[in-house]
Amino acid sequence: MNTLLKIASISSLILLSSCSTKTPQTSVHARYVPERMDDFAFENDKVAFRVYGPALTDSAENNGTDCWLKRVDYPIVDKWYKGHEQGISYHEDHG
């Protein structure tokens, strides 16, 4: 019986030593957005956020946080803001 336990222990040790863990790739993009009333935007591969900037303090939309669920896994917020400057709304899904 001792022999059986030793073999089981060795098998477990071999199994554990042969396992490898894959380091997950992380991606976060964040930036100050002066072209949109001093907002701050940040995103990862699944979701993006915008925090309203201090330039909106005296306006009707003086505070808030927006959350956008993304359909792509790469940074997209810069493209949305660039489109906004060209009259393309980031409030609509353009694919």
Backbone as CSV, one residue per row, in Angstrom:
resi,resn,N_x,N_y,N_z,CA_x,CA_y,CA_z,C_x,C_y,C_z
1,MET,0.819,-1.196,0.000,0.000,0.000,0.000,0.862,1.258,0.000
2,ASN,1.972,1.253,0.713,2.877,2.401,0.676,3.370,2.674,-0.735
3,THR,3.632,1.635,-1.479,4.100,1.785,-2.851,3.041,2.470,-3.707
4,LEU,1.820,2.084,-3.550,0.726,2.687,-4.304,0.603,4.176,-3.997
5,LEU,0.710,4.563,-2.743,0.632,5.978,-2.374,1.792,6.768,-2.958
6,LYS,2.972,6.187,-2.969,4.130,6.876,-3.541,3.940,7.077,-5.040
7,ILE,3.439,6.096,-5.720,3.202,6.221,-7.158,2.157,7.301,-7.423
8,ALA,1.101,7.322,-6.636,0.067,8.347,-6.804,0.651,9.727,-6.558
9,SER,1.502,9.862,-5.567,2.127,11.156,-5.280,3.027,11.587,-6.423
10,ILE,3.794,10.665,-6.959,4.688,10.992,-8.070,3.870,11.383,-9.294
11,SER,2.804,10.662,-9.572,1.952,10.994,-10.715,1.372,12.392,-10.573
12,SER,0.944,12.720,-9.378,0.396,14.054,-9.147,1.456,15.118,-9.342
13,LEU,2.649,14.845,-8.861,3.739,15.802,-8.993,4.082,16.025,-10.456
14,ILE,4.134,14.974,-11.214,4.434,15.090,-12.641,3.334,15.873,-13.346
15,LEU,2.113,15.596,-13.019,0.994,16.303,-13.629,1.066,17.796,-13.330
16,LEU,1.335,18.144,-12.096,1.413,19.555,-11.727,2.600,20.244,-12.368
17,SER,3.724,19.562,-12.455,4.905,20.203,-13.022,4.797,20.352,-14.534
18,SER,3.950,19.564,-15.172,3.818,19.674,-16.613,2.745,20.684,-17.032
19,CYS,1.989,21.193,-16.084,0.968,22.195,-16.395,1.637,23.541,-16.635
20,SER,1.129,24.267,-17.553,1.636,25.621,-17.768,0.460,26.585,-17.732
21,THR,0.727,27.763,-17.300,-0.322,28.780,-17.283,-0.012,29.803,-18.357
22,LYS,-1.024,30.158,-19.060,-0.886,31.164,-20.099,-1.182,32.518,-19.467
23,THR,-0.254,33.417,-19.573,-0.455,34.754,-19.033,-1.469,35.479,-19.910
24,PRO,-2.563,35.944,-19.335,-3.565,36.632,-20.152,-3.022,37.959,-20.675
25,GLN,-3.389,38.272,-21.889,-2.983,39.541,-22.473,-3.958,40.605,-21.994
26,THR,-3.438,41.655,-21.426,-4.301,42.730,-20.949,-4.082,43.960,-21.808
27,SER,-5.140,44.681,-22.004,-5.064,45.879,-22.821,-6.002,46.933,-22.243
28,VAL,-5.434,48.046,-21.863,-6.223,49.170,-21.362,-5.695,50.429,-22.025
29,HIS,-6.597,51.236,-22.504,-6.229,52.515,-23.106,-6.989,53.599,-22.352
30,ALA,-6.286,54.644,-21.955,-6.929,55.750,-21.232,-6.315,57.054,-21.697
31,ARG,-7.145,58.108,-21.751,-6.589,59.406,-22.131,-7.520,60.544,-21.750
32,TYR,-6.921,61.689,-21.588,-7.614,62.961,-21.416,-8.125,63.360,-22.793
33,VAL,-9.361,63.857,-22.873,-9.977,64.171,-24.167,-10.324,65.660,-24.219
34,PRO,-9.355,66.520,-24.512,-9.633,67.958,-24.538,-10.608,68.367,-25.644
35,GLU,-10.649,67.596,-26.741,-11.551,67.938,-27.839,-13.018,67.702,-27.493
36,ARG,-13.303,67.072,-26.358,-14.689,66.855,-25.933,-14.867,67.381,-24.512
37,MET,-14.683,68.662,-24.343,-14.978,69.353,-23.080,-14.191,68.788,-21.893
38,ASP,-12.916,68.459,-22.124,-12.013,67.993,-21.057,-12.440,66.667,-20.432
39,ASP,-13.091,65.833,-21.196,-13.487,64.514,-20.699,-12.262,63.638,-20.445
40,PHE,-12.493,62.521,-19.793,-11.480,61.485,-19.629,-12.118,60.175,-20.071
41,ALA,-11.460,59.464,-20.971,-12.007,58.209,-21.498,-11.023,57.072,-21.251
42,PHE,-11.566,55.904,-20.982,-10.717,54.721,-20.827,-11.488,53.503,-21.302
43,GLU,-10.741,52.499,-21.764,-11.368,51.306,-22.323,-10.454,50.098,-22.186
44,ASN,-11.075,48.934,-22.234,-10.335,47.686,-22.359,-10.885,46.970,-23.590
45,ASP,-10.734,45.673,-23.675,-11.191,44.966,-24.868,-12.696,44.723,-24.917
46,LYS,-13.415,45.003,-23.848,-14.856,44.723,-23.790,-15.743,45.957,-23.634
47,VAL,-15.258,46.980,-22.945,-16.101,48.108,-22.564,-15.277,49.391,-22.554
48,ALA,-15.957,50.512,-22.779,-15.303,51.824,-22.731,-16.132,52.746,-21.838
49,PHE,-15.461,53.687,-21.207,-16.119,54.645,-20.323,-15.670,56.057,-20.663
50,ARG,-16.558,57.002,-20.416,-16.220,58.417,-20.533,-16.709,59.097,-19.270
51,VAL,-15.835,59.876,-18.655,-16.201,60.683,-17.496,-16.228,62.126,-17.971
52,TYR,-17.357,62.808,-17.749,-17.504,64.182,-18.216,-16.458,65.081,-17.587
53,GLY,-15.932,65.991,-18.397,-14.862,66.870,-17.958,-15.339,68.108,-17.225
54,PRO,-14.408,68.801,-16.562,-14.739,69.992,-15.788,-15.235,71.161,-16.640
55,ALA,-14.975,71.139,-17.943,-15.464,72.214,-18.807,-16.988,72.219,-18.896
56,LEU,-17.636,71.150,-18.484,-19.101,71.064,-18.512,-19.749,71.511,-17.204
57,THR,-18.970,72.000,-16.268,-19.484,72.352,-14.939,-20.676,73.299,-14.992
58,ASP,-20.654,74.281,-15.860,-21.726,75.277,-15.926,-22.791,74.955,-16.966
59,SER,-22.769,73.769,-17.533,-23.763,73.412,-18.549,-24.826,72.487,-17.956
60,ALA,-25.838,72.182,-18.758,-26.919,71.299,-18.305,-26.409,69.878,-18.059
61,GLU,-25.462,69.447,-18.860,-24.874,68.110,-18.667,-23.568,68.254,-17.883
62,ASN,-23.683,68.633,-16.627,-22.503,69.020,-15.855,-21.765,67.872,-15.182
63,ASN,-22.309,66.689,-15.158,-21.556,65.558,-14.614,-22.128,64.259,-15.156
64,GLY,-21.329,63.263,-15.153,-21.819,61.966,-15.599,-20.716,61.060,-16.070
65,THR,-21.095,59.822,-16.223,-20.203,58.799,-16.758,-20.990,58.009,-17.789
66,ASP,-20.413,57.843,-18.944,-21.029,57.024,-19.990,-20.300,55.695,-20.061
67,CYS,-21.044,54.661,-20.368,-20.481,53.323,-20.540,-20.887,52.823,-21.924
68,TRP,-19.923,52.418,-22.701,-20.181,51.873,-24.026,-19.738,50.422,-24.062
69,LEU,-20.620,49.517,-24.442,-20.227,48.126,-24.670,-19.678,48.033,-26.082
70,LYS,-18.546,47.404,-26.226,-17.844,47.375,-27.504,-18.139,46.099,-28.281
71,ARG,-18.083,46.218,-29.605,-18.232,45.050,-30.477,-16.896,44.596,-31.037
72,VAL,-15.836,45.300,-30.712,-14.487,44.942,-31.158,-13.589,44.803,-29.936
73,ASP,-12.476,44.100,-30.077,-11.600,43.892,-28.921,-10.352,44.777,-28.938
74,TYR,-10.306,45.759,-29.827,-9.165,46.674,-29.899,-9.620,48.077,-29.480
75,PRO,-8.671,48.974,-29.175,-9.053,50.338,-28.771,-9.805,51.064,-29.895
76,ILE,-10.945,51.653,-29.561,-11.805,52.277,-30.569,-12.220,53.700,-30.209
77,VAL,-12.034,54.099,-28.961,-12.532,55.399,-28.503,-11.930,56.555,-29.301
78,ASP,-10.636,56.492,-29.611,-10.026,57.568,-30.396,-10.713,57.719,-31.750
79,LYS,-11.066,56.602,-32.376,-11.779,56.641,-33.661,-13.153,57.286,-33.479
80,TRP,-13.840,56.959,-32.382,-15.159,57.551,-32.142,-15.063,59.063,-31.970
81,TYR,-14.085,59.530,-31.225,-13.930,60.977,-31.031,-13.531,61.674,-32.330
82,LYS,-12.676,61.049,-33.117,-12.295,61.627,-34.409,-13.523,61.731,-35.308
83,GLY,-14.358,60.704,-35.325,-15.596,60.737,-36.102,-16.540,61.819,-35.609
84,HIS,-16.601,62.001,-34.301,-17.455,63.042,-33.714,-17.050,64.425,-34.224
85,GLU,-15.749,64.657,-34.365,-15.276,65.940,-34.904,-15.706,66.131,-36.352
86,GLN,-15.979,65.037,-37.060,-16.413,65.088,-38.461,-17.929,64.994,-38.598
87,GLY,-18.639,65.089,-37.478,-20.095,65.062,-37.503,-20.709,63.675,-37.408
88,ILE,-19.907,62.662,-37.125,-20.413,61.294,-36.976,-20.643,61.038,-35.492
89,SER,-21.867,60.758,-35.121,-22.208,60.594,-33.709,-21.690,59.276,-33.145
90,TYR,-21.053,59.349,-31.996,-20.646,58.119,-31.308,-21.787,57.568,-30.468
91,HIS,-22.941,58.216,-30.513,-24.122,57.705,-29.820,-24.888,56.694,-30.680
92,GLU,-24.469,56.534,-31.921,-25.078,55.562,-32.828,-24.032,54.521,-33.199
93,ASP,-24.468,53.286,-33.364,-23.560,52.205,-33.735,-23.339,52.238,-35.247
94,HIS,-22.106,52.454,-35.645,-21.761,52.491,-37.067,-20.984,51.248,-37.490
95,GLY,-21.023,50.223,-36.661,-20.373,48.959,-36.988,-18.902,48.918,-36.749
